[in-house]
């Protein structure tokens, strides 16, 4: 009597492979999405530092900061403007509402980047906003408003 051997996978082998693949996906996809959100933070930080440099360049020639995008080479329109790949918007406040009040008033600005409406960056709870002021102070805040600068800007 000859035995017949069937080639292929049994149902148990197939189900085991599906369970293993499902577990990997449950772990891998959220980790991947978090890495993507963290990498997009660079768009916000780069835009703020670029804009701060442009404000300082303007200040060196006009002795004033500006809230007009065209004055600092950001095209026409008004702030807030989308930056990078439209995951963040930046805004300028002149004078800085958090600056120490002096007499006579010192020129100041506060640049803020927040996730754009409808952007997947809204899910980046640890880093919901980034700021830079006229002194170069870099701050970041989580979704609850707590300072999270060390995590978001680095040391």
VENMO-V73493 format. One record per backbone hydrogen bond with DSSP energy under -1.0 kcal/mol. NH is the residue of the N-H (numbers start at 0). CO is the residue of the C=O. E is the energy in kcal/mol with one decimal. If there is no record, write none. Layout:
# VENMO-V73493
nh->NH co->CO e->E
nh->NH co->CO e->E
This chain:
# VENMO-V73493
nh->13 co->9 e->-2.2
nh->14 co->10 e->-2.5
nh->15 co->11 e->-2.3
nh->16 co->12 e->-2.1
nh->17 co->13 e->-2.1
nh->18 co->14 e->-2.3
nh->19 co->15 e->-2.3
nh->20 co->16 e->-2.4
nh->21 co->17 e->-2.4
nh->22 co->18 e->-2.3
nh->23 co->19 e->-2.2
nh->24 co->20 e->-2.3
nh->25 co->21 e->-2.4
nh->26 co->22 e->-1.6
nh->27 co->23 e->-3.3
nh->28 co->24 e->-2.1
nh->30 co->26 e->-1.2
nh->31 co->27 e->-2.6
nh->32 co->28 e->-2.6
nh->33 co->29 e->-2.2
nh->34 co->30 e->-2.0
nh->35 co->31 e->-2.1
nh->36 co->32 e->-2.3
nh->37 co->33 e->-2.5
nh->38 co->34 e->-2.1
nh->39 co->35 e->-1.8
nh->41 co->38 e->-1.0
nh->42 co->39 e->-1.2
nh->44 co->40 e->-2.4
nh->45 co->41 e->-2.7
nh->46 co->42 e->-2.2
nh->47 co->43 e->-2.3
nh->48 co->44 e->-2.4
nh->49 co->45 e->-2.4
nh->50 co->46 e->-2.7
nh->51 co->47 e->-2.6
nh->52 co->48 e->-2.0
nh->53 co->49 e->-2.1
nh->54 co->50 e->-2.5
nh->55 co->51 e->-2.3
nh->56 co->52 e->-2.1
nh->57 co->53 e->-2.4
nh->58 co->54 e->-2.6
nh->59 co->55 e->-2.0
nh->61 co->57 e->-2.6
nh->62 co->58 e->-2.2
nh->70 co->67 e->-1.2
nh->71 co->68 e->-1.1
nh->72 co->69 e->-1.0
nh->73 co->68 e->-3.0
nh->80 co->89 e->-2.0
nh->82 co->87 e->-2.5
nh->85 co->82 e->-1.6
nh->88 co->113 e->-2.6
nh->89 co->80 e->-2.7
nh->90 co->111 e->-2.3
nh->92 co->109 e->-2.1
nh->98 co->95 e->-1.3
nh->109 co->92 e->-1.8
nh->110 co->131 e->-3.2
nh->111 co->90 e->-2.4
nh->112 co->129 e->-2.7
nh->113 co->88 e->-2.2
nh->115 co->86 e->-2.2
nh->118 co->115 e->-2.2
nh->121 co->118 e->-1.5
nh->122 co->119 e->-1.7
nh->123 co->120 e->-1.9
nh->124 co->122 e->-1.8
nh->126 co->123 e->-1.2
nh->127 co->140 e->-2.1
nh->128 co->140 e->-1.5
nh->129 co->112 e->-2.3
nh->130 co->138 e->-2.9
nh->131 co->110 e->-1.8
nh->132 co->136 e->-1.2
nh->133 co->108 e->-1.2
nh->135 co->132 e->-2.1
nh->138 co->130 e->-2.2
nh->140 co->128 e->-2.3
nh->141 co->145 e->-2.4
nh->142 co->124 e->-2.0
nh->144 co->141 e->-2.0
nh->147 co->139 e->-3.3
nh->151 co->147 e->-2.2
nh->152 co->148 e->-2.9
